[in-house]
Amino acid sequence: MGGSLKEELGVLDGDSFVALLSKLIGESRYVQNNPPELVPQEDRVVRHLLDALAPYSKEQGGPLLLNHASFVEGRGNLIVEYPGTVPGKVLSFVGSHMDVVTANPDDW
């Protein structure tokens, strides 16, 4: 390791990206937070993301540390770490969420 993320992972393949987005959109009815009694199942989204990122994981020779963290069944989070080269320096992105508001796919 030691190169840039682009050097480590390569160029984003547009077809693969669109295929992943299609899978995520396909889960929309399971991750909506409306009506109020519906409990989103974010693990459905996490599984797709883990599948897409697995080839780049440390376990498969890549640079990424992948952690499926769950504190409530079905409502997991995905923590992705790309270790840096400077000890003690951390860059974090926090706040992404995988539940969605009600949407009508016919309107897309």
C-alpha positions in Angstrom: 0.0 0.0 0.0 1.1 3.6 -0.1 -0.5 4.8 -3.4 -3.6 6.8 -3.9 -7.0 5.2 -3.6 -7.3 5.4 -7.4 -4.0 3.6 -7.8 -5.1 1.0 -5.3 -8.6 0.4 -6.6 -8.4 1.4 -10.2 -10.9 3.4 -12.3 -14.5 3.2 -11.4 -16.3 1.0 -13.9 -19.5 2.7 -14.9 -21.5 -0.4 -15.7 -20.6 -2.0 -12.4 -21.6 1.3 -10.6 -25.0 1.4 -12.4 -25.6 -2.3 -11.6 -24.9 -1.6 -7.9 -27.2 1.4 -7.9 -29.9 -0.7 -9.5 -29.5 -3.3 -6.7 -29.8 -0.5 -4.0 -32.8 1.0 -5.7 -34.3 -2.5 -5.8 -34.2 -2.6 -2.0 -36.0 0.8 -1.6 -39.3 -0.8 -0.4 -37.4 -2.5 2.5 -35.5 0.5 3.7 -38.2 3.2 3.7 -39.0 4.8 7.0 -42.6 5.5 6.2 -45.2 4.5 7.3 -44.0 5.0 10.9 -44.5 1.3 11.9 -42.2 0.1 9.1 -38.8 -0.7 10.4 -36.1 -0.3 7.7 -33.9 -3.3 7.0 -30.6 -1.6 6.2 -28.8 -4.9 6.3 -30.2 -5.5 2.8 -28.2 -2.6 1.5 -25.1 -3.4 3.5 -25.0 -6.9 1.9 -24.9 -5.4 -1.6 -22.2 -2.9 -0.6 -20.1 -5.7 1.1 -20.4 -7.8 -2.1 -19.2 -4.9 -4.2 -16.3 -3.9 -1.9 -15.2 -7.5 -1.1 -12.6 -7.7 -3.9 -10.9 -4.7 -2.3 -10.9 -5.9 1.2 -7.8 -6.8 3.2 -9.0 -10.4 3.3 -8.7 -10.6 -0.5 -5.5 -8.6 -0.8 -7.0 -5.1 -1.1 -6.5 -2.1 1.1 -10.0 -1.7 2.7 -11.1 -2.8 6.1 -14.8 -3.7 6.0 -16.9 -4.0 9.1 -20.6 -4.7 9.2 -21.6 -3.3 12.6 -25.1 -3.9 13.9 -26.6 -2.9 17.2 -30.2 -3.6 16.3 -31.1 -6.7 14.2 -31.6 -5.8 10.5 -30.4 -2.2 11.0 -26.7 -2.6 10.4 -24.1 -0.1 9.3 -21.1 -0.5 7.1 -17.8 0.9 8.3 -15.1 1.1 5.6 -11.6 2.0 6.5 -8.8 2.9 4.1 -5.7 3.0 6.3 -3.5 6.0 5.8 0.2 6.2 5.9 0.6 9.0 8.6 0.1 7.6 12.1 -2.5 9.4 14.2 -4.1 11.2 11.2 -7.8 10.2 10.5 -10.2 11.4 7.9 -13.8 10.5 8.6 -17.1 10.8 6.7 -20.0 10.3 9.0 -23.7 10.7 8.5 -24.5 8.6 5.5 -27.7 6.6 6.0 -29.3 3.8 4.1 -33.0 4.3 4.9 -35.0 6.4 2.5 -38.2 8.4 2.5 -41.2 7.1 0.7 -40.8 7.0 -3.1 -42.9 5.9 -6.0 -40.7 4.2 -8.6 -43.3 5.0 -11.3 -42.4 8.7 -10.9 -38.7 8.1 -11.8 
